Structures are given as C-alpha cells and as structure tokens.
Amino acid sequence: MKGKILLVVGLGIGYVLGTRAGREKYEKIKTTAAKLWNDPRIAEQRHNAEDFVKDKAPDVAEFLADGAKKVVKQVASSKSNNKSSSAKSTTTSSAAKKPAAKKSSSTASSTKSTNSK
C-alpha cells in the first residue's frame, strides 16, 4: 500500500514538473491534490500514521542506539587487533630489512673490487 501511494505521488510530481500543458493543467492537478489531502478518509489515515510513528519512535531510537554501540565496540576491537598485529609485522619487517641491507652493501663492495681491477 505504501509503495503504491509513493508511486502515485511520484508520478504526480513528475508530471507536474515535466508537463508542458501550462498553468491551467498545473492548477487542476493542485486542486485535485488538495481535495485528496483534505479528504476525511485520508486525513484519518494521516493521523493514524502520525500516532503510530509517535508510539514507535522511542523504540526505534533505542534500537538504533544499541546498534551504534555494537558497531563502535566492533570498530574499537578491530583497531586494537590491527595495532597489535601491525606492531608484530613492524618487528618482523625490520628484521627482514637488515639482512637485505647487508646483502646490498656486500654487493656494492664486490662491485668496487671488480671496478678497481
């Protein structure tokens, strides 16, 4: 039902914005929309929807707050895990770099000795 209403409203707005029929057609659509908006059956449904939203808003707010807290905890725990794993990888990578540095210096010395001959 909600989807159908949104479709009709969207079509109406699209027609009004895209029409080339001019002001007369626009006024006719506007009058029809006002009649529908003020229809007692539709007004009653609007009030029912407002009451429903007012009743459910605290529950929705609580649900969203709980979800946000869970996300914050997950992000915090993943950051602490990343810090500890990056500290381990820094130690490992610095140890791996030292032998590579020695190799390049020994290669440079052998190149010097070859060039001097």
DSSP file with accessible surface (Angstrom, degrees, kcal/mol):
  #  RESIDUE AA STRUCTURE BP1 BP2  ACC     N-H-->O    O-->H-N    N-H-->O    O-->H-N    TCO  KAPPA ALPHA  PHI   PSI    X-CA   Y-CA   Z-CA
    1    1 A M     >        0   0  170      0, 0.0     4,-2.2     0, 0.0     5,-0.2   0.000 360.0 360.0 360.0 -45.7    0.0    0.0    0.0
    2    2 A K  H  >  +     0   0  162      1,-0.2     4,-2.5     2,-0.2     5,-0.2   0.909 360.0  51.3 -62.0 -40.9    2.8    2.4    1.0
    3    3 A G  H  > S+     0   0   51      1,-0.2     4,-2.2     2,-0.2    -1,-0.2   0.884 108.9  50.5 -64.3 -38.7    4.6    1.6   -2.3
    4    4 A K  H  > S+     0   0  154      2,-0.2     4,-2.5     1,-0.2    -1,-0.2   0.914 110.6  48.9 -66.6 -41.2    1.5    2.3   -4.3
    5    5 A I  H  X S+     0   0   88     -4,-2.2     4,-2.8     1,-0.2     5,-0.2   0.935 111.8  48.8 -63.7 -45.8    1.0    5.6   -2.7
    6    6 A L  H  X S+     0   0  106     -4,-2.5     4,-2.8     1,-0.2    -1,-0.2   0.886 110.3  52.4 -62.1 -36.7    4.6    6.6   -3.2
    7    7 A L  H  X S+     0   0  109     -4,-2.2     4,-2.8     2,-0.2    -2,-0.2   0.942 110.9  46.0 -63.9 -46.6    4.3    5.6   -6.8
    8    8 A V  H  X S+     0   0   99     -4,-2.5     4,-2.6     2,-0.2    -2,-0.2   0.925 114.3  48.0 -63.7 -43.5    1.2    7.7   -7.4
    9    9 A V  H  X S+     0   0   74     -4,-2.8     4,-2.8     1,-0.2     5,-0.2   0.932 112.8  49.2 -62.9 -43.4    2.8   10.7   -5.6
   10   10 A G  H  X S+     0   0   40     -4,-2.8     4,-2.7    -5,-0.2    -2,-0.2   0.908 111.1  48.9 -63.0 -42.3    6.0   10.3   -7.6
   11   11 A L  H  X S+     0   0  113     -4,-2.8     4,-2.6     2,-0.2    -1,-0.2   0.911 111.7  50.3 -63.2 -41.2    4.1   10.1  -10.9
   12   12 A G  H  X S+     0   0   30     -4,-2.6     4,-2.7     2,-0.2    -2,-0.2   0.934 112.4  45.6 -62.9 -45.5    2.1   13.2   -9.9
   13   13 A I  H  X S+     0   0   95     -4,-2.8     4,-2.9     1,-0.2     5,-0.3   0.929 113.2  50.5 -64.1 -43.6    5.2   15.2   -9.1
   14   14 A G  H  X S+     0   0   42     -4,-2.7     4,-2.3    -5,-0.2    -1,-0.2   0.906 111.5  48.1 -60.9 -40.3    7.0   14.0  -12.2
   15   15 A Y  H  X S+     0   0  104     -4,-2.6     4,-1.7     2,-0.2    -2,-0.2   0.941 112.3  48.2 -66.5 -44.9    4.0   15.0  -14.3
   16   16 A V  H  < S+     0   0   39     -4,-2.7    -2,-0.2     1,-0.2    -1,-0.2   0.930 117.1  42.2 -61.9 -44.1    3.7   18.4  -12.7
   17   17 A L  H  < S+     0   0  142     -4,-2.9    -1,-0.2     1,-0.2    -2,-0.2   0.837 123.1  38.2 -72.8 -31.0    7.4   19.1  -13.1
   18   18 A G  H  < S+     0   0   55     -4,-2.3    -1,-0.2    -5,-0.3    -2,-0.2   0.507  88.9 115.0 -99.5  -3.6    7.6   17.7  -16.6
   19   19 A T     <  -     0   0   36     -4,-1.7     3,-0.1    -3,-0.2     7,-0.0  -0.318  42.2-170.0 -73.2 149.1    4.4   18.9  -18.1
   20   20 A R        +     0   0  242      1,-0.1    -1,-0.1    -2,-0.0     3,-0.1   0.161  64.4 101.2-114.9  12.8    4.2   21.3  -20.9
   21   21 A A  S    S-     0   0   58      1,-0.2     4,-0.3     2,-0.1     3,-0.3   0.651  80.7-136.0 -75.0 -17.5    0.4   21.8  -20.6
   22   22 A G     >  -     0   0   40      1,-0.2     4,-1.8     2,-0.1    -1,-0.2  -0.351  38.4 -38.2  97.8-172.5    0.9   25.1  -18.7
   23   23 A R  H  > S+     0   0  168      1,-0.2     4,-2.7     2,-0.2     5,-0.2   0.837 126.4  60.3 -64.0 -36.1   -0.5   26.8  -15.7
   24   24 A E  H  > S+     0   0  175     -3,-0.3     4,-2.0     1,-0.2    -1,-0.2   0.935 107.8  43.8 -61.5 -47.2   -4.1   25.6  -16.2
   25   25 A K  H  > S+     0   0   75     -4,-0.3     4,-2.4     1,-0.2    -1,-0.2   0.903 112.7  53.7 -65.2 -39.8   -3.2   21.9  -16.0
   26   26 A Y  H  X S+     0   0   76     -4,-1.8     4,-2.6     1,-0.2    -2,-0.2   0.922 108.2  49.3 -60.6 -45.3   -1.0   22.6  -13.0
   27   27 A E  H  X S+     0   0   65     -4,-2.7     4,-2.5     1,-0.2    -1,-0.2   0.882 109.7  52.2 -63.1 -37.8   -3.8   24.4  -11.2
   28   28 A K  H  X S+     0   0  131     -4,-2.0     4,-2.3    -5,-0.2    -1,-0.2   0.933 111.9  45.4 -63.5 -44.8   -6.2   21.4  -11.9
   29   29 A I  H  X S+     0   0   43     -4,-2.4     4,-2.7     2,-0.2    -2,-0.2   0.919 112.5  51.6 -64.7 -41.5   -3.6   18.9  -10.5
   30   30 A K  H  X S+     0   0  105     -4,-2.6     4,-2.4     2,-0.2    -2,-0.2   0.918 110.3  48.5 -63.4 -41.6   -3.0   21.2   -7.5
   31   31 A T  H  X S+     0   0   70     -4,-2.5     4,-2.4     2,-0.2    -1,-0.2   0.924 112.2  48.6 -64.7 -43.3   -6.8   21.4   -6.8
   32   32 A T  H  X S+     0   0   71     -4,-2.3     4,-2.4     1,-0.2    -2,-0.2   0.916 111.4  49.9 -63.9 -42.0   -7.2   17.6   -7.1
   33   33 A A  H  X S+     0   0   54     -4,-2.7     4,-2.8     1,-0.2    -1,-0.2   0.903 110.3  50.4 -63.7 -40.6   -4.2   17.0   -4.8
   34   34 A A  H  X S+     0   0   46     -4,-2.4     4,-2.1     2,-0.2    -1,-0.2   0.899 109.4  51.2 -64.6 -39.8   -5.7   19.5   -2.2
   35   35 A K  H  X S+     0   0  147     -4,-2.4     4,-0.6     1,-0.2    -2,-0.2   0.926 113.2  45.3 -62.2 -44.0   -9.0   17.7   -2.3
   36   36 A L  H >< S+     0   0   98     -4,-2.4     3,-0.8     1,-0.2     6,-0.2   0.915 111.6  51.8 -64.6 -44.3   -7.4   14.3   -1.7
   37   37 A W  H 3< S+     0   0  151     -4,-2.8    -1,-0.2     1,-0.2    -2,-0.2   0.873 114.8  42.7 -61.0 -38.3   -5.2   15.7    1.0
   38   38 A N  H 3< S+     0   0  112     -4,-2.1    -1,-0.2    -5,-0.2    -2,-0.2   0.447  83.2 122.9 -91.5   0.2   -8.2   17.1    2.9
   39   39 A D    <X  -     0   0   37     -3,-0.8     4,-2.9    -4,-0.6     5,-0.2  -0.383  68.2-128.6 -60.4 134.3  -10.4   14.1    2.3
   40   40 A P  H  > S+     0   0  101      0, 0.0     4,-2.3     0, 0.0     5,-0.2   0.860 106.6  52.8 -58.4 -35.7  -11.6   12.9    5.7
   41   41 A R  H  > S+     0   0  180      2,-0.2     4,-1.8     1,-0.2     5,-0.1   0.920 113.4  42.8 -66.4 -41.8  -10.6    9.3    5.0
   42   42 A I  H  > S+     0   0   63     -6,-0.2     4,-2.6     2,-0.2    -1,-0.2   0.904 112.1  53.8 -71.9 -39.0   -7.1   10.3    4.0
   43   43 A A  H  X S+     0   0   19     -4,-2.9     4,-2.4     1,-0.2    -2,-0.2   0.907 108.0  51.4 -59.9 -40.3   -6.8   12.7    7.0
   44   44 A E  H  X S+     0   0  114     -4,-2.3     4,-2.4    -5,-0.2    -1,-0.2   0.924 110.3  48.0 -63.4 -43.2   -7.8    9.9    9.3
   45   45 A Q  H  X S+     0   0  119     -4,-1.8     4,-2.4     2,-0.2    -2,-0.2   0.874 109.7  53.3 -65.7 -37.0   -5.1    7.7    7.8
   46   46 A R  H  X S+     0   0   58     -4,-2.6     4,-2.5     2,-0.2    -1,-0.2   0.930 110.3  47.4 -61.4 -44.7   -2.5   10.5    8.2
   47   47 A H  H  X S+     0   0   91     -4,-2.4     4,-2.6     2,-0.2    -2,-0.2   0.893 110.6  51.9 -65.8 -37.9   -3.4   10.9   11.8
   48   48 A N  H  X S+     0   0   75     -4,-2.4     4,-2.4     2,-0.2    -1,-0.2   0.912 110.8  48.4 -62.1 -42.5   -3.2    7.1   12.3
   49   49 A A  H  X S+     0   0   54     -4,-2.4     4,-2.6     2,-0.2    -2,-0.2   0.913 110.8  50.5 -65.4 -41.2    0.3    7.1   10.7
   50   50 A E  H  X S+     0   0   92     -4,-2.5     4,-2.5     1,-0.2    -2,-0.2   0.927 111.5  48.0 -61.6 -44.7    1.4   10.1   12.9
   51   51 A D  H  X S+     0   0   81     -4,-2.6     4,-2.2     2,-0.2    -2,-0.2   0.907 111.1  51.2 -62.7 -42.3    0.2    8.3   16.1
   52   52 A F  H  X S+     0   0  127     -4,-2.4     4,-2.3     2,-0.2    -2,-0.2   0.933 111.3  47.3 -60.5 -45.9    2.0    5.1   15.0
   53   53 A V  H  X S+     0   0   93     -4,-2.6     4,-2.0     1,-0.2    -2,-0.2   0.918 110.9  51.4 -64.3 -41.4    5.2    7.0   14.4
   54   54 A K  H  < S+     0   0  144     -4,-2.5    -1,-0.2     1,-0.2    -2,-0.2   0.877 112.8  46.6 -62.9 -37.0    4.9    8.8   17.8
   55   55 A D  H  < S+     0   0  117     -4,-2.2     4,-0.4    -5,-0.2    -1,-0.2   0.883 119.2  38.7 -70.9 -38.8    4.4    5.4   19.5
   56   56 A K  H  X S+     0   0   96     -4,-2.3     4,-2.5    -5,-0.2     5,-0.2   0.635  91.8  87.3 -90.4 -14.5    7.3    3.6   17.8
   57   57 A A  H  X S+     0   0   49     -4,-2.0     4,-2.8     1,-0.2     5,-0.2   0.910  89.0  49.1 -57.0 -45.2    9.8    6.5   17.7
   58   58 A P  H  > S+     0   0   80      0, 0.0     4,-2.4     0, 0.0    -1,-0.2   0.912 112.4  49.1 -62.1 -38.8   11.3    5.7   21.2
   59   59 A D  H  > S+     0   0   87     -4,-0.4     4,-2.5     2,-0.2    -2,-0.2   0.914 112.6  47.4 -64.6 -42.1   11.7    2.0   20.3
   60   60 A V  H  X S+     0   0   77     -4,-2.5     4,-2.7     2,-0.2     5,-0.2   0.922 111.2  51.2 -65.6 -42.2   13.4    2.8   17.0
   61   61 A A  H  X S+     0   0   60     -4,-2.8     4,-2.4    -5,-0.2    -2,-0.2   0.919 111.6  47.4 -61.6 -42.0   15.7    5.3   18.7
   62   62 A E  H  X S+     0   0  120     -4,-2.4     4,-2.5    -5,-0.2    -1,-0.2   0.923 111.5  50.7 -65.2 -42.5   16.7    2.7   21.3
   63   63 A F  H  X S+     0   0  153     -4,-2.5     4,-2.3     1,-0.2    -2,-0.2   0.925 112.1  46.9 -60.8 -44.8   17.2    0.1   18.6
   64   64 A L  H  X S+     0   0  109     -4,-2.7     4,-2.5     1,-0.2    -1,-0.2   0.896 111.0  51.7 -66.1 -38.9   19.5    2.4   16.6
   65   65 A A  H  X S+     0   0   44     -4,-2.4     4,-2.3    -5,-0.2    -2,-0.2   0.921 110.4  48.6 -63.8 -43.3   21.4    3.4   19.7
   66   66 A D  H  X S+     0   0   71     -4,-2.5     4,-2.1     1,-0.2    -2,-0.2   0.922 112.0  49.3 -62.1 -43.1   22.1   -0.3   20.6
   67   67 A G  H  X S+     0   0   31     -4,-2.3     4,-2.2     1,-0.2    -2,-0.2   0.907 110.0  51.0 -62.8 -40.2   23.2   -1.0   17.0
   68   68 A A  H  X S+     0   0   54     -4,-2.5     4,-2.5     1,-0.2    -1,-0.2   0.908 108.3  52.3 -65.1 -39.7   25.5    2.0   17.1
   69   69 A K  H  X S+     0   0  132     -4,-2.3     4,-2.3     1,-0.2    -1,-0.2   0.912 108.9  50.4 -62.8 -41.1   27.1    0.9   20.4
   70   70 A K  H  X S+     0   0  142     -4,-2.1     4,-2.4     2,-0.2    -1,-0.2   0.916 110.5  49.4 -62.7 -42.2   27.7   -2.6   18.9
   71   71 A V  H  X S+     0   0   79     -4,-2.2     4,-2.7     1,-0.2     5,-0.2   0.924 109.8  51.1 -64.5 -41.9   29.4   -1.1   15.8
   72   72 A V  H  X S+     0   0   99     -4,-2.5     4,-2.7     1,-0.2    -1,-0.2   0.923 110.4  49.4 -62.1 -42.3   31.6    1.2   18.0
   73   73 A K  H  X S+     0   0  154     -4,-2.3     4,-2.5     1,-0.2    -1,-0.2   0.918 111.6  48.9 -63.3 -41.8   32.7   -1.9   20.0
   74   74 A Q  H  X S+     0   0  129     -4,-2.4     4,-2.4     2,-0.2    -2,-0.2   0.922 113.0  46.9 -64.8 -42.1   33.5   -3.8   16.9
   75   75 A V  H  X S+     0   0   67     -4,-2.7     4,-2.3     2,-0.2    -2,-0.2   0.924 112.6  50.0 -65.7 -42.6   35.5   -1.0   15.4
   76   76 A A  H  X S+     0   0   56     -4,-2.7     4,-2.1    -5,-0.2    -2,-0.2   0.919 112.5  46.7 -63.1 -42.6   37.4   -0.4   18.6
   77   77 A S  H  X S+     0   0   59     -4,-2.5     4,-2.1     1,-0.2    -1,-0.2   0.891 111.8  50.5 -69.2 -35.5   38.2   -4.1   18.9
   78   78 A S  H  X S+     0   0   51     -4,-2.4     4,-2.3    -5,-0.2    -1,-0.2   0.886 109.4  51.9 -71.0 -32.0   39.3   -4.3   15.3
   79   79 A K  H  X S+     0   0  128     -4,-2.3     4,-2.3     2,-0.2    -2,-0.2   0.923 110.1  48.0 -67.9 -41.1   41.6   -1.2   15.8
   80   80 A S  H  X S+     0   0   64     -4,-2.1     4,-2.0     1,-0.2    -2,-0.2   0.888 112.5  49.7 -67.5 -36.0   43.2   -2.8   18.8
   81   81 A N  H  X S+     0   0   98     -4,-2.1     4,-2.2     1,-0.2    -2,-0.2   0.902 110.9  49.7 -66.7 -40.0   43.7   -6.0   16.9
   82   82 A N  H  X S+     0   0   99     -4,-2.3     4,-2.5     2,-0.2    -2,-0.2   0.895 109.3  52.1 -66.3 -37.7   45.2   -4.1   14.0
   83   83 A K  H  X S+     0   0  154     -4,-2.3     4,-2.0     2,-0.2    -2,-0.2   0.937 112.0  44.9 -65.3 -44.0   47.6   -2.2   16.3
   84   84 A S  H  X S+     0   0   59     -4,-2.0     4,-1.8     1,-0.2    -2,-0.2   0.912 116.3  45.9 -69.6 -37.3   48.9   -5.4   17.9
   85   85 A S  H  X S+     0   0   60     -4,-2.2     4,-2.3     1,-0.2    -1,-0.2   0.875 111.9  51.3 -73.7 -32.1   49.3   -7.2   14.5
   86   86 A S  H  X S+     0   0   56     -4,-2.5     4,-2.1    -5,-0.2    -1,-0.2   0.861 107.5  53.4 -72.8 -30.8   50.9   -4.1   13.0
   87   87 A A  H  X S+     0   0   54     -4,-2.0     4,-1.9    -5,-0.2    -2,-0.2   0.920 110.9  46.9 -66.7 -40.1   53.4   -4.0   15.9
   88   88 A K  H  X S+     0   0  149     -4,-1.8     4,-2.3     1,-0.2    -2,-0.2   0.921 112.8  48.3 -65.8 -42.6   54.3   -7.6   15.2
   89   89 A S  H  X S+     0   0   65     -4,-2.3     4,-2.9     1,-0.2     5,-0.2   0.847 108.1  55.3 -70.0 -29.6   54.6   -7.0   11.5
   90   90 A T  H  X S+     0   0   83     -4,-2.1     4,-2.3     2,-0.2     5,-0.2   0.934 109.6  46.7 -66.6 -42.8   56.8   -4.0   12.1
   91   91 A T  H  X S+     0   0   96     -4,-1.9     4,-1.8     2,-0.2    -2,-0.2   0.933 115.8  45.7 -63.1 -44.0   59.2   -6.1   14.2
   92   92 A T  H  X S+     0   0   96     -4,-2.3     4,-2.0     1,-0.2    -2,-0.2   0.926 113.5  48.3 -66.6 -43.1   59.2   -8.8   11.6
   93   93 A S  H  X S+     0   0   51     -4,-2.9     4,-1.7     1,-0.2    -1,-0.2   0.871 109.8  51.6 -71.1 -32.9   59.7   -6.4    8.7
   94   94 A S  H  X S+     0   0   55     -4,-2.3     4,-1.4     2,-0.2    -1,-0.2   0.893 110.6  49.3 -70.3 -34.5   62.6   -4.5   10.4
   95   95 A A  H  < S+     0   0   59     -4,-1.8    -2,-0.2    -5,-0.2    -1,-0.2   0.882 111.1  50.1 -67.9 -35.6   64.3   -7.9   11.0
   96   96 A A  H  X S+     0   0   65     -4,-2.0     4,-1.0     1,-0.2    -2,-0.2   0.832 107.0  55.3 -72.4 -28.6   63.8   -8.8    7.4
   97   97 A K  H  X S+     0   0  147     -4,-1.7     4,-2.2     1,-0.2    -1,-0.2   0.851  96.4  65.0 -74.0 -33.0   65.2   -5.5    6.2
   98   98 A K  H  X S+     0   0  145     -4,-1.4     4,-2.0     1,-0.2    -1,-0.2   0.940 102.3  45.2 -61.6 -47.3   68.5   -5.8    8.0
   99   99 A P  H  > S+     0   0   76      0, 0.0     4,-2.3     0, 0.0    -1,-0.2   0.903 111.7  54.2 -64.5 -34.3   69.8   -8.8    6.1
  100  100 A A  H  X S+     0   0   59     -4,-1.0     4,-2.1     1,-0.2    -2,-0.2   0.907 106.9  51.3 -65.0 -36.5   68.7   -7.2    2.8
  101  101 A A  H  X S+     0   0   57     -4,-2.2     4,-1.8     1,-0.2    -1,-0.2   0.905 109.2  50.7 -67.3 -37.7   70.7   -4.1    3.7
  102  102 A K  H  X S+     0   0  155     -4,-2.0     4,-2.2     1,-0.2    -1,-0.2   0.902 108.4  52.5 -66.2 -40.0   73.8   -6.3    4.4
  103  103 A K  H  X S+     0   0  154     -4,-2.3     4,-2.3     1,-0.2    -1,-0.2   0.931 108.5  49.5 -61.3 -44.8   73.4   -8.0    1.0
  104  104 A S  H  X S+     0   0   74     -4,-2.1     4,-2.0     1,-0.2    -1,-0.2   0.887 110.9  49.7 -67.0 -33.6   73.3   -4.8   -0.8
  105  105 A S  H  X S+     0   0   71     -4,-1.8     4,-2.1     2,-0.2    -1,-0.2   0.900 111.5  48.5 -71.9 -36.2   76.4   -3.4    0.9
  106  106 A S  H  X S+     0   0   63     -4,-2.2     4,-2.0     2,-0.2    -2,-0.2   0.882 110.8  51.7 -70.5 -33.3   78.4   -6.6    0.2
  107  107 A T  H  X S+     0   0   81     -4,-2.3     4,-2.0    -5,-0.2    -2,-0.2   0.917 108.7  51.2 -66.7 -37.8   77.3   -6.4   -3.4
  108  108 A A  H  X S+     0   0   46     -4,-2.0     4,-2.1     1,-0.2    -2,-0.2   0.904 109.3  49.9 -67.6 -38.8   78.5   -2.9   -3.6
  109  109 A S  H  X S+     0   0   69     -4,-2.1     4,-2.1     1,-0.2    -1,-0.2   0.888 110.2  49.9 -69.4 -36.2   81.9   -3.8   -2.2
  110  110 A S  H  X S+     0   0   59     -4,-2.0     4,-1.8     2,-0.2    -1,-0.2   0.863 109.6  52.4 -70.0 -31.4   82.3   -6.6   -4.7
  111  111 A T  H  X S+     0   0   66     -4,-2.0     4,-2.4     2,-0.2    -2,-0.2   0.915 108.6  50.7 -68.7 -38.0   81.4   -4.2   -7.4
  112  112 A K  H  X S+     0   0  155     -4,-2.1     4,-2.1     1,-0.2    -2,-0.2   0.917 109.9  49.0 -63.7 -44.0   84.0   -1.8   -6.2
  113  113 A S  H  X S+     0   0   56     -4,-2.1     4,-0.8     1,-0.2    -1,-0.2   0.873 111.5  49.8 -67.2 -33.5   86.7   -4.5   -6.2
  114  114 A T  H  < S+     0   0   91     -4,-1.8     3,-0.4     1,-0.2    -2,-0.2   0.915 111.5  48.9 -69.7 -38.9   85.7   -5.6   -9.7
  115  115 A N  H  < S+     0   0  129     -4,-2.4    -2,-0.2     1,-0.2    -1,-0.2   0.838 106.0  56.8 -70.0 -31.9   85.9   -2.0  -11.0
  116  116 A S  H  <        0   0   98     -4,-2.1    -1,-0.2    -5,-0.2    -2,-0.2   0.764 360.0 360.0 -73.6 -21.6   89.3   -1.4   -9.4
  117  117 A K     <        0   0  207     -4,-0.8    -2,-0.1    -3,-0.4    -1,-0.1   0.864 360.0 360.0 -75.4 360.0   90.9   -4.3  -11.3
